[in-house]
């Protein structure tokens, strides 16, 4: 889309964007940093990276050996079926 526009049109778009950005309220980085820190500390209790995931709710928990054996058997059955279907 930008390739179809003239240089004048691109400059107009840039000026419009800068006009929008100049209206944004700005705060000092010291205040923004303090607010971000307070927010992160307030949310820390809900962060699974910090407190971990309970074993009963963990979708990535290692499955038992029975499940792994079943997957292995299903995989072998698939490859055997594939091999038999390709033999003349």
N, CA, C and O atoms as a Maestro MAE file, in Angstrom:
{
 s_m_m2io_version
 :::
 2.0.0
}

f_m_ct {
 s_m_title
 :::
 protein
 m_atom[352] {
  # First column is atom index #
  i_m_mmod_type
  r_m_x_coord
  r_m_y_coord
  r_m_z_coord
  i_m_residue_number
  s_m_chain_name
  s_m_pdb_residue_name
  s_m_pdb_atom_name
  i_m_atomic_number
  :::
  1 25 0.824 -1.184 0.000 1 A "UNK " " N  " 7
  2 3 0.000 0.000 0.000 1 A "UNK " " CA " 6
  3 2 0.871 1.252 0.000 1 A "UNK " " C  " 6
  4 15 0.613 2.188 -0.756 1 A "UNK " " O  " 8
  5 25 1.907 1.273 0.849 2 A "UNK " " N  " 7
  6 3 2.759 2.452 0.938 2 A "UNK " " CA " 6
  7 2 3.512 2.673 -0.363 2 A "UNK " " C  " 6
  8 15 3.908 3.799 -0.663 2 A "UNK " " O  " 8
  9 25 3.716 1.623 -1.136 3 A "UNK " " N  " 7
  10 3 4.432 1.755 -2.404 3 A "UNK " " CA " 6
  11 2 3.600 2.518 -3.430 3 A "UNK " " C  " 6
  12 15 4.152 3.154 -4.328 3 A "UNK " " O  " 8
  13 25 2.293 2.459 -3.302 4 A "UNK " " N  " 7
  14 3 1.401 3.127 -4.244 4 A "UNK " " CA " 6
  15 2 1.253 4.617 -3.967 4 A "UNK " " C  " 6
  16 15 0.731 5.350 -4.807 4 A "UNK " " O  " 8
  17 25 1.703 5.075 -2.805 5 A "UNK " " N  " 7
  18 3 1.532 6.471 -2.426 5 A "UNK " " CA " 6
  19 2 2.729 7.301 -2.875 5 A "UNK " " C  " 6
  20 15 3.854 6.809 -2.959 5 A "UNK " " O  " 8
  21 25 2.459 8.564 -3.158 6 A "UNK " " N  " 7
  22 3 3.548 9.468 -3.527 6 A "UNK " " CA " 6
  23 2 4.300 9.892 -2.272 6 A "UNK " " C  " 6
  24 15 3.848 9.660 -1.151 6 A "UNK " " O  " 8
  25 25 5.435 10.507 -2.478 7 A "UNK " " N  " 7
  26 3 6.234 10.964 -1.334 7 A "UNK " " CA " 6
  27 2 5.464 12.004 -0.523 7 A "UNK " " C  " 6
  28 15 5.565 12.050 0.703 7 A "UNK " " O  " 8
  29 25 4.700 12.830 -1.218 8 A "UNK " " N  " 7
  30 3 3.903 13.862 -0.555 8 A "UNK " " CA " 6
  31 2 2.855 13.212 0.351 8 A "UNK " " C  " 6
  32 15 2.658 13.640 1.488 8 A "UNK " " O  " 8
  33 25 2.184 12.171 -0.161 9 A "UNK " " N  " 7
  34 3 1.171 11.473 0.636 9 A "UNK " " CA " 6
  35 2 1.800 10.805 1.863 9 A "UNK " " C  " 6
  36 15 1.226 10.821 2.952 9 A "UNK " " O  " 8
  37 25 2.971 10.227 1.674 10 A "UNK " " N  " 7
  38 3 3.662 9.591 2.803 10 A "UNK " " CA " 6
  39 2 4.036 10.612 3.870 10 A "UNK " " C  " 6
  40 15 3.917 10.342 5.065 10 A "UNK " " O  " 8
  41 25 4.488 11.789 3.434 11 A "UNK " " N  " 7
  42 3 4.832 12.840 4.392 11 A "UNK " " CA " 6
  43 2 3.598 13.350 5.127 11 A "UNK " " C  " 6
  44 15 3.660 13.642 6.321 11 A "UNK " " O  " 8
  45 25 2.475 13.458 4.414 12 A "UNK " " N  " 7
  46 3 1.222 13.875 5.064 12 A "UNK " " CA " 6
  47 2 0.825 12.867 6.140 12 A "UNK " " C  " 6
  48 15 0.420 13.247 7.239 12 A "UNK " " O  " 8
  49 25 0.944 11.564 5.813 13 A "UNK " " N  " 7
  50 3 0.606 10.528 6.785 13 A "UNK " " CA " 6
  51 2 1.514 10.618 8.007 13 A "UNK " " C  " 6
  52 15 1.060 10.451 9.139 13 A "UNK " " O  " 8
  53 25 2.796 10.881 7.772 14 A "UNK " " N  " 7
  54 3 3.739 10.993 8.882 14 A "UNK " " CA " 6
  55 2 3.405 12.185 9.769 14 A "UNK " " C  " 6
  56 15 3.465 12.082 10.994 14 A "UNK " " O  " 8
  57 25 3.053 13.313 9.162 15 A "UNK " " N  " 7
  58 3 2.680 14.509 9.935 15 A "UNK " " CA " 6
  59 2 1.422 14.235 10.760 15 A "UNK " " C  " 6
  60 15 1.347 14.629 11.924 15 A "UNK " " O  " 8
  61 25 0.439 13.567 10.167 16 A "UNK " " N  " 7
  62 3 -0.784 13.228 10.899 16 A "UNK " " CA " 6
  63 2 -0.469 12.332 12.102 16 A "UNK " " C  " 6
  64 15 -1.016 12.521 13.188 16 A "UNK " " O  " 8
  65 25 0.406 11.373 11.896 17 A "UNK " " N  " 7
  66 3 0.783 10.488 12.992 17 A "UNK " " CA " 6
  67 2 1.495 11.265 14.098 17 A "UNK " " C  " 6
  68 15 1.225 11.053 15.281 17 A "UNK " " O  " 8
  69 25 2.389 12.152 13.721 18 A "UNK " " N  " 7
  70 3 3.094 12.957 14.719 18 A "UNK " " CA " 6
  71 2 2.143 13.870 15.478 18 A "UNK " " C  " 6
  72 15 2.336 14.104 16.671 18 A "UNK " " O  " 8
  73 25 1.115 14.390 14.807 19 A "UNK " " N  " 7
  74 3 0.116 15.219 15.489 19 A "UNK " " CA " 6
  75 2 -0.637 14.400 16.538 19 A "UNK " " C  " 6
  76 15 -0.952 14.902 17.617 19 A "UNK " " O  " 8
  77 25 -0.924 13.139 16.213 20 A "UNK " " N  " 7
  78 3 -1.603 12.274 17.178 20 A "UNK " " CA " 6
  79 2 -0.688 11.986 18.369 20 A "UNK " " C  " 6
  80 15 -1.125 11.998 19.520 20 A "UNK " " O  " 8
  81 25 0.574 11.730 18.076 21 A "UNK " " N  " 7
  82 3 1.512 11.372 19.138 21 A "UNK " " CA " 6
  83 2 1.809 12.530 20.077 21 A "UNK " " C  " 6
  84 15 2.034 12.315 21.268 21 A "UNK " " O  " 8
  85 25 1.813 13.754 19.561 22 A "UNK " " N  " 7
  86 3 2.125 14.905 20.402 22 A "UNK " " CA " 6
  87 2 1.021 15.142 21.438 22 A "UNK " " C  " 6
  88 15 1.266 15.768 22.469 22 A "UNK " " O  " 8
  89 25 -0.183 14.649 21.173 23 A "UNK " " N  " 7
  90 3 -1.300 14.816 22.112 23 A "UNK " " CA " 6
  91 2 -1.228 13.832 23.280 23 A "UNK " " C  " 6
  92 15 -1.912 14.019 24.286 23 A "UNK " " O  " 8
  93 25 -0.407 12.789 23.157 24 A "UNK " " N  " 7
  94 3 -0.290 11.811 24.237 24 A "UNK " " CA " 6
  95 2 0.294 12.467 25.482 24 A "UNK " " C  " 6
  96 15 1.262 13.224 25.405 24 A "UNK " " O  " 8
  97 25 -0.303 12.167 26.620 25 A "UNK " " N  " 7
  98 3 0.256 12.694 27.866 25 A "UNK " " CA " 6
  99 2 1.512 11.903 28.203 25 A "UNK " " C  " 6
  100 15 1.559 10.683 28.049 25 A "UNK " " O  " 8
  101 25 2.499 12.604 28.653 26 A "UNK " " N  " 7
  102 3 3.773 11.980 28.969 26 A "UNK " " CA " 6
  103 2 4.049 12.139 30.458 26 A "UNK " " C  " 6
  104 15 3.694 13.145 31.073 26 A "UNK " " O  " 8
  105 25 4.693 11.117 31.021 27 A "UNK " " N  " 7
  106 3 5.082 11.179 32.428 27 A "UNK " " CA " 6
  107 2 6.569 10.866 32.516 27 A "UNK " " C  " 6
  108 15 7.121 10.189 31.648 27 A "UNK " " O  " 8
  109 25 7.205 11.356 33.554 28 A "UNK " " N  " 7
  110 3 8.637 11.079 33.714 28 A "UNK " " CA " 6
  111 2 8.887 9.571 33.887 28 A "UNK " " C  " 6
  112 15 8.054 8.853 34.442 28 A "UNK " " O  " 8
  113 25 10.026 9.115 33.411 29 A "UNK " " N  " 7
  114 3 10.360 7.700 33.497 29 A "UNK " " CA " 6
  115 2 10.451 7.248 34.952 29 A "UNK " " C  " 6
  116 15 10.174 6.088 35.257 29 A "UNK " " O  " 8
  117 25 10.831 8.144 35.842 30 A "UNK " " N  " 7
  118 3 10.918 7.772 37.254 30 A "UNK " " CA " 6
  119 2 9.538 7.405 37.799 30 A "UNK " " C  " 6
  120 15 9.408 6.466 38.583 30 A "UNK " " O  " 8
  121 25 8.511 8.143 37.385 31 A "UNK " " N  " 7
  122 3 7.153 7.847 37.833 31 A "UNK " " CA " 6
  123 2 6.625 6.591 37.143 31 A "UNK " " C  " 6
  124 15 5.996 5.750 37.785 31 A "UNK " " O  " 8
  125 25 6.875 6.459 35.839 32 A "UNK " " N  " 7
  126 3 6.412 5.281 35.103 32 A "UNK " " CA " 6
  127 2 7.065 4.021 35.649 32 A "UNK " " C  " 6
  128 15 6.400 2.998 35.815 32 A "UNK " " O  " 8
  129 25 8.358 4.088 35.928 33 A "UNK " " N  " 7
  130 3 9.068 2.934 36.471 33 A "UNK " " CA " 6
  131 2 8.507 2.509 37.816 33 A "UNK " " C  " 6
  132 15 8.349 1.318 38.083 33 A "UNK " " O  " 8
  133 25 8.207 3.487 38.661 34 A "UNK " " N  " 7
  134 3 7.639 3.192 39.981 34 A "UNK " " CA " 6
  135 2 6.268 2.517 39.831 34 A "UNK " " C  " 6
  136 15 5.972 1.549 40.531 34 A "UNK " " O  " 8
  137 25 5.434 3.030 38.917 35 A "UNK " " N  " 7
  138 3 4.108 2.449 38.710 35 A "UNK " " CA " 6
  139 2 4.197 1.023 38.163 35 A "UNK " " C  " 6
  140 15 3.432 0.149 38.571 35 A "UNK " " O  " 8
  141 25 5.128 0.795 37.244 36 A "UNK " " N  " 7
  142 3 5.306 -0.546 36.691 36 A "UNK " " CA " 6
  143 2 5.766 -1.513 37.779 36 A "UNK " " C  " 6
  144 15 5.273 -2.637 37.870 36 A "UNK " " O  " 8
  145 25 6.711 -1.067 38.600 37 A "UNK " " N  " 7
  146 3 7.204 -1.914 39.692 37 A "UNK " " CA " 6
  147 2 6.074 -2.278 40.651 37 A "UNK " " C  " 6
  148 15 5.946 -3.436 41.048 37 A "UNK " " O  " 8
  149 25 5.259 -1.299 41.023 38 A "UNK " " N  " 7
  150 3 4.142 -1.562 41.936 38 A "UNK " " CA " 6
  151 2 3.146 -2.544 41.323 38 A "UNK " " C  " 6
  152 15 2.643 -3.431 42.011 38 A "UNK " " O  " 8
  153 25 2.862 -2.387 40.035 39 A "UNK " " N  " 7
  154 3 1.929 -3.285 39.358 39 A "UNK " " CA " 6
  155 2 2.468 -4.714 39.329 39 A "UNK " " C  " 6
  156 15 1.741 -5.664 39.617 39 A "UNK " " O  " 8
  157 25 3.747 -4.859 38.981 40 A "UNK " " N  " 7
  158 3 4.351 -6.194 38.902 40 A "UNK " " CA " 6
  159 2 4.339 -6.859 40.271 40 A "UNK " " C  " 6
  160 15 4.014 -8.042 40.382 40 A "UNK " " O  " 8
  161 25 4.689 -6.115 41.310 41 A "UNK " " N  " 7
  162 3 4.686 -6.675 42.663 41 A "UNK " " CA " 6
  163 2 3.276 -7.067 43.101 41 A "UNK " " C  " 6
  164 15 3.098 -8.073 43.789 41 A "UNK " " O  " 8
  165 25 2.273 -6.277 42.706 42 A "UNK " " N  " 7
  166 3 0.889 -6.593 43.072 42 A "UNK " " CA " 6
  167 2 0.403 -7.850 42.359 42 A "UNK " " C  " 6
  168 15 -0.401 -8.601 42.911 42 A "UNK " " O  " 8
  169 25 0.882 -8.086 41.136 43 A "UNK " " N  " 7
  170 3 0.441 -9.245 40.350 43 A "UNK " " CA " 6
  171 2 1.303 -10.485 40.569 43 A "UNK " " C  " 6
  172 15 0.994 -11.544 40.022 43 A "UNK " " O  " 8
  173 25 2.353 -10.384 41.337 44 A "UNK " " N  " 7
  174 3 3.305 -11.492 41.512 44 A "UNK " " CA " 6
  175 2 2.633 -12.744 42.073 44 A "UNK " " C  " 6
  176 15 3.038 -13.857 41.736 44 A "UNK " " O  " 8
  177 25 1.629 -12.590 42.909 45 A "UNK " " N  " 7
  178 3 0.950 -13.750 43.486 45 A "UNK " " CA " 6
  179 2 0.202 -14.577 42.463 45 A "UNK " " C  " 6
  180 15 -0.044 -15.761 42.696 45 A "UNK " " O  " 8
  181 25 -0.167 -13.989 41.340 46 A "UNK " " N  " 7
  182 3 -0.904 -14.694 40.292 46 A "UNK " " CA " 6
  183 2 -0.014 -15.186 39.158 46 A "UNK " " C  " 6
  184 15 -0.508 -15.788 38.205 46 A "UNK " " O  " 8
  185 25 1.283 -14.940 39.245 47 A "UNK " " N  " 7
  186 3 2.204 -15.270 38.160 47 A "UNK " " CA " 6
  187 2 2.679 -16.723 38.268 47 A "UNK " " C  " 6
  188 15 3.384 -17.069 39.216 47 A "UNK " " O  " 8
  189 25 2.301 -17.582 37.304 48 A "UNK " " N  " 7
  190 3 2.707 -18.988 37.392 48 A "UNK " " CA " 6
  191 2 4.211 -19.184 37.231 48 A "UNK " " C  " 6
  192 15 4.743 -20.204 37.669 48 A "UNK " " O  " 8
  193 25 4.904 -18.239 36.618 49 A "UNK " " N  " 7
  194 3 6.357 -18.361 36.501 49 A "UNK " " CA " 6
  195 2 7.043 -18.177 37.846 49 A "UNK " " C  " 6
  196 15 8.124 -18.720 38.070 49 A "UNK " " O  " 8
  197 25 6.423 -17.414 38.744 50 A "UNK " " N  " 7
  198 3 7.023 -17.173 40.050 50 A "UNK " " CA " 6
  199 2 6.583 -18.189 41.092 50 A "UNK " " C  " 6
  200 15 7.400 -18.666 41.880 50 A "UNK " " O  " 8
  201 25 5.295 -18.523 41.101 51 A "UNK " " N  " 7
  202 3 4.819 -19.421 42.151 51 A "UNK " " CA " 6
  203 2 4.634 -20.859 41.688 51 A "UNK " " C  " 6
  204 15 4.401 -21.741 42.515 51 A "UNK " " O  " 8
  205 25 4.732 -21.113 40.401 52 A "UNK " " N  " 7
  206 3 4.600 -22.475 39.891 52 A "UNK " " CA " 6
  207 2 3.154 -22.841 39.618 52 A "UNK " " C  " 6
  208 15 2.229 -22.102 39.955 52 A "UNK " " O  " 8
  209 25 2.983 -24.000 38.999 53 A "UNK " " N  " 7
  210 3 1.657 -24.499 38.647 53 A "UNK " " CA " 6
  211 2 1.379 -25.727 39.499 53 A "UNK " " C  " 6
  212 15 2.233 -26.608 39.596 53 A "UNK " " O  " 8
  213 25 0.201 -25.808 40.122 54 A "UNK " " N  " 7
  214 3 -0.120 -27.007 40.901 54 A "UNK " " CA " 6
  215 2 -0.078 -28.251 40.012 54 A "UNK " " C  " 6
  216 15 -0.485 -28.203 38.851 54 A "UNK " " O  " 8
  217 25 0.407 -29.348 40.551 55 A "UNK " " N  " 7
  218 3 0.573 -30.588 39.781 55 A "UNK " " CA " 6
  219 2 -0.738 -31.055 39.142 55 A "UNK " " C  " 6
  220 15 -0.734 -31.567 38.023 55 A "UNK " " O  " 8
  221 25 -1.854 -30.880 39.846 56 A "UNK " " N  " 7
  222 3 -3.132 -31.372 39.319 56 A "UNK " " CA " 6
  223 2 -3.661 -30.501 38.169 56 A "UNK " " C  " 6
  224 15 -4.548 -30.936 37.435 56 A "UNK " " O  " 8
  225 25 -3.133 -29.287 38.000 57 A "UNK " " N  " 7
  226 3 -3.599 -28.405 36.927 57 A "UNK " " CA " 6
  227 2 -2.557 -28.203 35.828 57 A "UNK " " C  " 6
  228 15 -2.772 -27.409 34.912 57 A "UNK " " O  " 8
  229 25 -1.443 -28.907 35.912 58 A "UNK " " N  " 7
  230 3 -0.360 -28.739 34.954 58 A "UNK " " CA " 6
  231 2 -0.622 -29.569 33.700 58 A "UNK " " C  " 6
  232 15 -0.566 -30.797 33.760 58 A "UNK " " O  " 8
  233 25 -0.908 -28.923 32.556 59 A "UNK " " N  " 7
  234 3 -1.184 -29.682 31.333 59 A "UNK " " CA " 6
  235 2 0.072 -30.311 30.737 59 A "UNK " " C  " 6
  236 15 -0.030 -31.179 29.870 59 A "UNK " " O  " 8
  237 25 1.254 -29.891 31.185 60 A "UNK " " N  " 7
  238 3 2.501 -30.401 30.625 60 A "UNK " " CA " 6
  239 2 3.164 -31.433 31.537 60 A "UNK " " C  " 6
  240 15 4.321 -31.800 31.331 60 A "UNK " " O  " 8
  241 25 2.435 -31.893 32.532 61 A "UNK " " N  " 7
  242 3 2.965 -32.879 33.469 61 A "UNK " " CA " 6
  243 2 3.312 -34.165 32.717 61 A "UNK " " C  " 6
  244 15 2.592 -34.585 31.811 61 A "UNK " " O  " 8
  245 25 4.431 -34.782 33.110 62 A "UNK " " N  " 7
  246 3 4.840 -36.051 32.497 62 A "UNK " " CA " 6
  247 2 3.731 -37.074 32.657 62 A "UNK " " C  " 6
  248 15 3.180 -37.254 33.743 62 A "UNK " " O  " 8
  249 25 3.418 -37.732 31.570 63 A "UNK " " N  " 7
  250 3 2.414 -38.788 31.626 63 A "UNK " " CA " 6
  251 2 3.068 -40.052 32.184 63 A "UNK " " C  " 6
  252 15 4.291 -40.190 32.158 63 A "UNK " " O  " 8
  253 25 2.270 -40.939 32.672 64 A "UNK " " N  " 7
  254 3 2.782 -42.184 33.247 64 A "UNK " " CA " 6
  255 2 3.352 -43.103 32.182 64 A "UNK " " C  " 6
  256 15 3.174 -42.853 30.990 64 A "UNK " " O  " 8
  257 25 4.044 -44.174 32.600 65 A "UNK " " N  " 7
  258 3 4.660 -45.087 31.642 65 A "UNK " " CA " 6
  259 2 3.633 -45.795 30.761 65 A "UNK " " C  " 6
  260 15 3.948 -46.155 29.627 65 A "UNK " " O  " 8
  261 25 2.425 -45.999 31.252 66 A "UNK " " N  " 7
  262 3 1.389 -46.654 30.460 66 A "UNK " " CA " 6
  263 2 1.039 -45.805 29.238 66 A "UNK " " C  " 6
  264 15 0.892 -46.323 28.131 66 A "UNK " " O  " 8
  265 25 0.912 -44.524 29.450 67 A "UNK " " N  " 7
  266 3 0.586 -43.616 28.346 67 A "UNK " " CA " 6
  267 2 1.703 -43.609 27.312 67 A "UNK " " C  " 6
  268 15 1.436 -43.647 26.111 67 A "UNK " " O  " 8
  269 25 2.951 -43.563 27.766 68 A "UNK " " N  " 7
  270 3 4.085 -43.555 26.849 68 A "UNK " " CA " 6
  271 2 4.147 -44.854 26.054 68 A "UNK " " C  " 6
  272 15 4.443 -44.833 24.859 68 A "UNK " " O  " 8
  273 25 3.874 -45.975 26.697 69 A "UNK " " N  " 7
  274 3 3.886 -47.265 26.000 69 A "UNK " " CA " 6
  275 2 2.779 -47.303 24.950 69 A "UNK " " C  " 6
  276 15 2.985 -47.812 23.848 69 A "UNK " " O  " 8
  277 25 1.621 -46.773 25.284 70 A "UNK " " N  " 7
  278 3 0.513 -46.737 24.336 70 A "UNK " " CA " 6
  279 2 0.881 -45.912 23.100 70 A "UNK " " C  " 6
  280 15 0.601 -46.318 21.973 70 A "UNK " " O  " 8
  281 25 1.499 -44.773 23.313 71 A "UNK " " N  " 7
  282 3 1.937 -43.951 22.177 71 A "UNK " " CA " 6
  283 2 2.948 -44.694 21.317 71 A "UNK " " C  " 6
  284 15 2.897 -44.617 20.089 71 A "UNK " " O  " 8
  285 25 3.854 -45.403 21.948 72 A "UNK " " N  " 7
  286 3 4.856 -46.163 21.210 72 A "UNK " " CA " 6
  287 2 4.197 -47.248 20.369 72 A "UNK " " C  " 6
  288 15 4.561 -47.435 19.208 72 A "UNK " " O  " 8
  289 25 3.234 -47.964 20.939 73 A "UNK " " N  " 7
  290 3 2.537 -49.019 20.202 73 A "UNK " " CA " 6
  291 2 1.734 -48.448 19.037 73 A "UNK " " C  " 6
  292 15 1.738 -49.010 17.942 73 A "UNK " " O  " 8
  293 25 1.061 -47.355 19.269 74 A "UNK " " N  " 7
  294 3 0.288 -46.729 18.193 74 A "UNK " " CA " 6
  295 2 1.199 -46.266 17.064 74 A "UNK " " C  " 6
  296 15 0.860 -46.409 15.889 74 A "UNK " " O  " 8
  297 25 2.337 -45.720 17.414 75 A "UNK " " N  " 7
  298 3 3.291 -45.281 16.406 75 A "UNK " " CA " 6
  299 2 3.809 -46.453 15.590 75 A "UNK " " C  " 6
  300 15 3.915 -46.357 14.367 75 A "UNK " " O  " 8
  301 25 4.134 -47.556 16.250 76 A "UNK " " N  " 7
  302 3 4.622 -48.734 15.538 76 A "UNK " " CA " 6
  303 2 3.531 -49.306 14.636 76 A "UNK " " C  " 6
  304 15 3.804 -49.715 13.507 76 A "UNK " " O  " 8
  305 25 2.304 -49.334 15.132 77 A "UNK " " N  " 7
  306 3 1.200 -49.862 14.330 77 A "UNK " " CA " 6
  307 2 1.004 -49.010 13.076 77 A "UNK " " C  " 6
  308 15 0.743 -49.541 11.997 77 A "UNK " " O  " 8
  309 25 1.128 -47.710 13.216 78 A "UNK " " N  " 7
  310 3 0.992 -46.818 12.064 78 A "UNK " " CA " 6
  311 2 2.070 -47.112 11.026 78 A "UNK " " C  " 6
  312 15 1.772 -47.232 9.837 78 A "UNK " " O  " 8
  313 25 3.322 -47.229 11.469 79 A "UNK " " N  " 7
  314 3 4.413 -47.469 10.526 79 A "UNK " " CA " 6
  315 2 4.305 -48.846 9.889 79 A "UNK " " C  " 6
  316 15 4.639 -49.006 8.715 79 A "UNK " " O  " 8
  317 25 3.846 -49.845 10.637 80 A "UNK " " N  " 7
  318 3 3.663 -51.173 10.040 80 A "UNK " " CA " 6
  319 2 2.574 -51.134 8.971 80 A "UNK " " C  " 6
  320 15 2.731 -51.701 7.890 80 A "UNK " " O  " 8
  321 25 1.490 -50.471 9.280 81 A "UNK " " N  " 7
  322 3 0.391 -50.353 8.309 81 A "UNK " " CA " 6
  323 2 0.870 -49.616 7.068 81 A "UNK " " C  " 6
  324 15 0.531 -50.002 5.949 81 A "UNK " " O  " 8
  325 25 1.644 -48.576 7.251 82 A "UNK " " N  " 7
  326 3 2.178 -47.822 6.132 82 A "UNK " " CA " 6
  327 2 3.108 -48.692 5.284 82 A "UNK " " C  " 6
  328 15 3.048 -48.664 4.055 82 A "UNK " " O  " 8
  329 25 3.957 -49.453 5.945 83 A "UNK " " N  " 7
  330 3 4.883 -50.328 5.228 83 A "UNK " " CA " 6
  331 2 4.128 -51.405 4.445 83 A "UNK " " C  " 6
  332 15 4.475 -51.692 3.300 83 A "UNK " " O  " 8
  333 25 3.103 -52.000 5.050 84 A "UNK " " N  " 7
  334 3 2.335 -53.054 4.380 84 A "UNK " " CA " 6
  335 2 1.569 -52.495 3.194 84 A "UNK " " C  " 6
  336 15 1.406 -53.179 2.184 84 A "UNK " " O  " 8
  337 25 1.102 -51.272 3.302 85 A "UNK " " N  " 7
  338 3 0.313 -50.699 2.205 85 A "UNK " " CA " 6
  339 2 1.194 -50.359 1.008 85 A "UNK " " C  " 6
  340 15 0.679 -50.223 -0.102 85 A "UNK " " O  " 8
  341 25 2.482 -50.219 1.195 86 A "UNK " " N  " 7
  342 3 3.398 -49.852 0.103 86 A "UNK " " CA " 6
  343 2 4.058 -51.072 -0.530 86 A "UNK " " C  " 6
  344 15 4.712 -50.938 -1.564 86 A "UNK " " O  " 8
  345 25 3.909 -52.241 0.052 87 A "UNK " " N  " 7
  346 3 4.535 -53.425 -0.540 87 A "UNK " " CA " 6
  347 2 3.710 -53.893 -1.724 87 A "UNK " " C  " 6
  348 15 2.479 -53.870 -1.686 87 A "UNK " " O  " 8
  349 25 4.402 -54.320 -2.784 88 A "UNK " " N  " 7
  350 3 3.662 -54.749 -3.997 88 A "UNK " " CA " 6
  351 2 2.972 -56.084 -3.818 88 A "UNK " " C  " 6
  352 15 2.318 -56.569 -4.741 88 A "UNK " " O  " 8
  :::
 }
 m_bond[351] {
  # First column is bond index #
  i_m_from
  i_m_to
  i_m_order
  :::
  1 1 2 1
  2 2 3 1
  3 3 4 2
  4 3 5 1
  5 5 6 1
  6 6 7 1
  7 7 8 2
  8 7 9 1
  9 9 10 1
  10 10 11 1
  11 11 12 2
  12 11 13 1
  13 13 14 1
  14 14 15 1
  15 15 16 2
  16 15 17 1
  17 17 18 1
  18 18 19 1
  19 19 20 2
  20 19 21 1
  21 21 22 1
  22 22 23 1
  23 23 24 2
  24 23 25 1
  25 25 26 1
  26 26 27 1
  27 27 28 2
  28 27 29 1
  29 29 30 1
  30 30 31 1
  31 31 32 2
  32 31 33 1
  33 33 34 1
  34 34 35 1
  35 35 36 2
  36 35 37 1
  37 37 38 1
  38 38 39 1
  39 39 40 2
  40 39 41 1
  41 41 42 1
  42 42 43 1
  43 43 44 2
  44 43 45 1
  45 45 46 1
  46 46 47 1
  47 47 48 2
  48 47 49 1
  49 49 50 1
  50 50 51 1
  51 51 52 2
  52 51 53 1
  53 53 54 1
  54 54 55 1
  55 55 56 2
  56 55 57 1
  57 57 58 1
  58 58 59 1
  59 59 60 2
  60 59 61 1
  61 61 62 1
  62 62 63 1
  63 63 64 2
  64 63 65 1
  65 65 66 1
  66 66 67 1
  67 67 68 2
  68 67 69 1
  69 69 70 1
  70 70 71 1
  71 71 72 2
  72 71 73 1
  73 73 74 1
  74 74 75 1
  75 75 76 2
  76 75 77 1
  77 77 78 1
  78 78 79 1
  79 79 80 2
  80 79 81 1
  81 81 82 1
  82 82 83 1
  83 83 84 2
  84 83 85 1
  85 85 86 1
  86 86 87 1
  87 87 88 2
  88 87 89 1
  89 89 90 1
  90 90 91 1
  91 91 92 2
  92 91 93 1
  93 93 94 1
  94 94 95 1
  95 95 96 2
  96 95 97 1
  97 97 98 1
  98 98 99 1
  99 99 100 2
  100 99 101 1
  101 101 102 1
  102 102 103 1
  103 103 104 2
  104 103 105 1
  105 105 106 1
  106 106 107 1
  107 107 108 2
  108 107 109 1
  109 109 110 1
  110 110 111 1
  111 111 112 2
  112 111 113 1
  113 113 114 1
  114 114 115 1
  115 115 116 2
  116 115 117 1
  117 117 118 1
  118 118 119 1
  119 119 120 2
  120 119 121 1
  121 121 122 1
  122 122 123 1
  123 123 124 2
  124 123 125 1
  125 125 126 1
  126 126 127 1
  127 127 128 2
  128 127 129 1
  129 129 130 1
  130 130 131 1
  131 131 132 2
  132 131 133 1
  133 133 134 1
  134 134 135 1
  135 135 136 2
  136 135 137 1
  137 137 138 1
  138 138 139 1
  139 139 140 2
  140 139 141 1
  141 141 142 1
  142 142 143 1
  143 143 144 2
  144 143 145 1
  145 145 146 1
  146 146 147 1
  147 147 148 2
  148 147 149 1
  149 149 150 1
  150 150 151 1
  151 151 152 2
  152 151 153 1
  153 153 154 1
  154 154 155 1
  155 155 156 2
  156 155 157 1
  157 157 158 1
  158 158 159 1
  159 159 160 2
  160 159 161 1
  161 161 162 1
  162 162 163 1
  163 163 164 2
  164 163 165 1
  165 165 166 1
  166 166 167 1
  167 167 168 2
  168 167 169 1
  169 169 170 1
  170 170 171 1
  171 171 172 2
  172 171 173 1
  173 173 174 1
  174 174 175 1
  175 175 176 2
  176 175 177 1
  177 177 178 1
  178 178 179 1
  179 179 180 2
  180 179 181 1
  181 181 182 1
  182 182 183 1
  183 183 184 2
  184 183 185 1
  185 185 186 1
  186 186 187 1
  187 187 188 2
  188 187 189 1
  189 189 190 1
  190 190 191 1
  191 191 192 2
  192 191 193 1
  193 193 194 1
  194 194 195 1
  195 195 196 2
  196 195 197 1
  197 197 198 1
  198 198 199 1
  199 199 200 2
  200 199 201 1
  201 201 202 1
  202 202 203 1
  203 203 204 2
  204 203 205 1
  205 205 206 1
  206 206 207 1
  207 207 208 2
  208 207 209 1
  209 209 210 1
  210 210 211 1
  211 211 212 2
  212 211 213 1
  213 213 214 1
  214 214 215 1
  215 215 216 2
  216 215 217 1
  217 217 218 1
  218 218 219 1
  219 219 220 2
  220 219 221 1
  221 221 222 1
  222 222 223 1
  223 223 224 2
  224 223 225 1
  225 225 226 1
  226 226 227 1
  227 227 228 2
  228 227 229 1
  229 229 230 1
  230 230 231 1
  231 231 232 2
  232 231 233 1
  233 233 234 1
  234 234 235 1
  235 235 236 2
  236 235 237 1
  237 237 238 1
  238 238 239 1
  239 239 240 2
  240 239 241 1
  241 241 242 1
  242 242 243 1
  243 243 244 2
  244 243 245 1
  245 245 246 1
  246 246 247 1
  247 247 248 2
  248 247 249 1
  249 249 250 1
  250 250 251 1
  251 251 252 2
  252 251 253 1
  253 253 254 1
  254 254 255 1
  255 255 256 2
  256 255 257 1
  257 257 258 1
  258 258 259 1
  259 259 260 2
  260 259 261 1
  261 261 262 1
  262 262 263 1
  263 263 264 2
  264 263 265 1
  265 265 266 1
  266 266 267 1
  267 267 268 2
  268 267 269 1
  269 269 270 1
  270 270 271 1
  271 271 272 2
  272 271 273 1
  273 273 274 1
  274 274 275 1
  275 275 276 2
  276 275 277 1
  277 277 278 1
  278 278 279 1
  279 279 280 2
  280 279 281 1
  281 281 282 1
  282 282 283 1
  283 283 284 2
  284 283 285 1
  285 285 286 1
  286 286 287 1
  287 287 288 2
  288 287 289 1
  289 289 290 1
  290 290 291 1
  291 291 292 2
  292 291 293 1
  293 293 294 1
  294 294 295 1
  295 295 296 2
  296 295 297 1
  297 297 298 1
  298 298 299 1
  299 299 300 2
  300 299 301 1
  301 301 302 1
  302 302 303 1
  303 303 304 2
  304 303 305 1
  305 305 306 1
  306 306 307 1
  307 307 308 2
  308 307 309 1
  309 309 310 1
  310 310 311 1
  311 311 312 2
  312 311 313 1
  313 313 314 1
  314 314 315 1
  315 315 316 2
  316 315 317 1
  317 317 318 1
  318 318 319 1
  319 319 320 2
  320 319 321 1
  321 321 322 1
  322 322 323 1
  323 323 324 2
  324 323 325 1
  325 325 326 1
  326 326 327 1
  327 327 328 2
  328 327 329 1
  329 329 330 1
  330 330 331 1
  331 331 332 2
  332 331 333 1
  333 333 334 1
  334 334 335 1
  335 335 336 2
  336 335 337 1
  337 337 338 1
  338 338 339 1
  339 339 340 2
  340 339 341 1
  341 341 342 1
  342 342 343 1
  343 343 344 2
  344 343 345 1
  345 345 346 1
  346 346 347 1
  347 347 348 2
  348 347 349 1
  349 349 350 1
  350 350 351 1
  351 351 352 2
  :::
 }
}
